Amino acid sequence: MLLNILFVLLGFVLLIKGGDWLVDGAVAIAKKAKLSPMVIGLTVIGFGTSAPELFVSLQAALADSPGISVGNVVGSNIANIGMILGVTALIIPCVSKTFTLKVDLPMMIAACWLLVGVGMTGTIGRLAGIIGVTILILFVSWEVRRSRRLTKKAESNEEKSEPVMALWKAILIALFALGLLVGGSNLLVHGASGIAREIGEAVGADPKDMERIIGLTIVAVGTSFPELFASVIAARKGQQDMAIGNIVGSVTFNVLFGIGLPAVICPIHNADVGFFYDYLLMGGLAALLWFFMFTRRTLERWEGAVLLSIYISYIAYTVVA
């Protein structure tokens, strides 16, 4: 038990420091590469923190385990919107720019409902995977070009800019921080799972029931901790665009690449079995997030509380059911 507690504590330390350094490195990359914080959140942070989900889905697809492959992505997206943005907004309300409301969030919603439509057919085939990966590549390329153009125009109107760390140093810091986030998340999940199993044995719980509960709660939440800490720390440092971009990028990446790439390599069969309500909740939360941010262009604290309450209710219902 003591060793598992140490794993949990060390995991939290790595997550906090990793999130702190990731934001600093990402902001420096944004300035050096002439990109906006939103685009860095969509790409460097959003995609980087979603790498674990990609590898899990890819391995599950190759092992012909559609439940893990699809459930990993859908569950992660529900956690990203419900838990992470909910917690982030409770700490610091997140302001959104007009372009995010008109392009980035609608793109995320479209990706989610595309997965709902394709997934409910029962098979996510190679063609669907190729389309998803292609859409993501084109979207990110367009976002980067647009951001560089607007950032250069804004800089030309400024008299002087603050000194920024070297690009190579910023990239190394960001990559190292991503490693800390992933490593901290793994330590936290490992330690928490060990504690839960020991408690389950002490109270005489069925091992299979304990594994299911651990998978739905500790593992699902643990794999989302990189996004959680990155978003919260970005918001606390005044980078709300980066915090929102992290989640929008993670969700979009999870669907178009996290499901798309595995489907290209190996079609995912039985993608509709047991996921009807999960699909609908994912799509519904994405639409609700857009509605909340559209009303006042800000995700308020009470709206964050609503998102978090929905997520907690979903987890409770899933465990009980």
Protein Blocks (a to p, Z undefined) as FASTA:
>chain_A
ZZmmmmmmmmmmmmmmmmmmmmmmmmmmmmmnopafklmmmmmmmmmmmmmmmmmmmmmm
mnopaklmmmmmmmmmmmmmmmmmmmmmmmpccdddfklmmmmmmmmmmmmmmmmmmmmn
opacfklmmmmmmmmmmmmmmmmmmmmmmmmmmmmmpfbdcddddfklmmmmmmmmmmmm
mmmmmmmmmmmmmmmmmmmmmnopafklmmmmmmmmmmmmmmmmmmmmmmmmmmmnopam
lmmmmmmmmmmmmmmmmmmmmmmmoccehklgoplmmmmmmmmmmmmmmmmmmmnopacf
klmmmmmmmmmmmmmmmmmZZ
